[in-house]
């Protein structure tokens, strides 16, 4: 998913995957920190609003104690994306 997010970002800014510069990497890093997650419509009712807005207001899960997923990407997701991209390009430089 991290690579897919990166490729979609590159497609949006019209840069080939083999041609990004530090500027695109910086912009992607900034974008993923402030961007909201894309809505995920439920398969039974794709025309209705996403349930993520509803779950945002709920209390933590009483069994697991975990919070409901937020509408923004978690900092761990941001860090994971950056790590995946570093390894992806390091592999291609090595090859």
Legacy VTK file of the C-alpha trace (Angstrom):
# vtk DataFile Version 3.0
C-alpha trace
ASCII
DATASET POLYDATA
POINTS 95 float
0.000 0.000 0.000
2.887 2.365 0.694
4.210 1.968 -2.836
0.722 2.348 -4.265
0.292 5.647 -2.391
3.668 6.787 -3.739
2.875 5.792 -7.324
-0.511 7.512 -7.170
1.166 10.641 -5.843
3.697 10.540 -8.676
0.928 10.033 -11.238
-0.891 13.053 -9.804
2.196 15.279 -10.134
3.052 13.706 -13.512
6.488 12.353 -12.622
7.740 8.931 -13.732
8.550 6.527 -10.889
12.207 6.439 -11.978
12.546 10.249 -12.123
11.499 11.699 -8.743
13.769 14.177 -7.017
14.093 15.147 -3.386
11.428 17.750 -4.031
8.811 15.109 -4.865
9.875 13.026 -1.862
9.541 16.077 0.390
6.148 16.947 -1.063
4.926 13.368 -0.624
6.097 13.343 2.972
4.285 16.597 3.665
1.166 15.457 1.808
0.811 12.161 3.676
1.119 13.958 7.028
-1.757 16.332 6.282
-3.916 14.295 3.885
-7.029 12.560 5.014
-7.559 8.904 4.286
-9.641 8.199 1.194
-13.222 7.194 1.988
-13.952 3.485 1.942
-17.567 2.880 0.989
-19.104 -0.281 2.361
-19.805 -2.925 -0.263
-23.457 -3.204 0.778
-24.198 0.497 0.485
-21.544 2.213 -1.668
-23.675 5.348 -2.059
-23.868 6.091 1.686
-21.309 8.048 3.682
-18.329 6.234 5.086
-18.610 4.764 8.556
-15.178 6.170 9.509
-16.735 9.538 10.363
-19.143 7.764 12.693
-16.450 5.615 14.339
-14.319 8.711 14.980
-16.719 9.854 17.704
-16.966 6.446 19.389
-15.232 5.535 22.610
-12.326 3.075 22.587
-13.135 -0.588 22.000
-14.130 -1.972 25.427
-12.395 -5.309 24.806
-9.120 -4.287 23.176
-8.896 -0.703 24.437
-7.875 0.469 20.951
-9.117 3.765 19.605
-11.207 3.879 16.441
-9.109 4.630 13.350
-8.720 8.334 12.705
-9.437 10.217 9.522
-5.751 11.061 9.001
-2.847 8.667 8.451
-1.160 7.553 11.670
2.441 8.614 12.281
3.451 4.949 12.117
1.956 4.756 8.601
3.914 7.851 7.558
7.161 6.388 8.917
6.447 3.039 7.248
5.856 4.725 3.874
9.163 6.556 4.106
11.013 3.349 5.020
9.412 1.418 2.152
10.337 4.114 -0.357
13.945 4.267 0.856
14.304 0.503 0.520
12.540 0.452 -2.870
14.939 2.979 -4.389
17.969 1.521 -2.613
17.141 -1.833 -4.188
16.813 -0.296 -7.654
20.103 1.586 -7.307
21.793 -1.648 -6.252
20.323 -3.605 -9.158
LINES 1 96
95 0 1 2 3 4 5 6 7 8 9 10 11 12 13 14 15 16 17 18 19 20 21 22 23 24 25 26 27 28 29 30 31 32 33 34 35 36 37 38 39 40 41 42 43 44 45 46 47 48 49 50 51 52 53 54 55 56 57 58 59 60 61 62 63 64 65 66 67 68 69 70 71 72 73 74 75 76 77 78 79 80 81 82 83 84 85 86 87 88 89 90 91 92 93 94
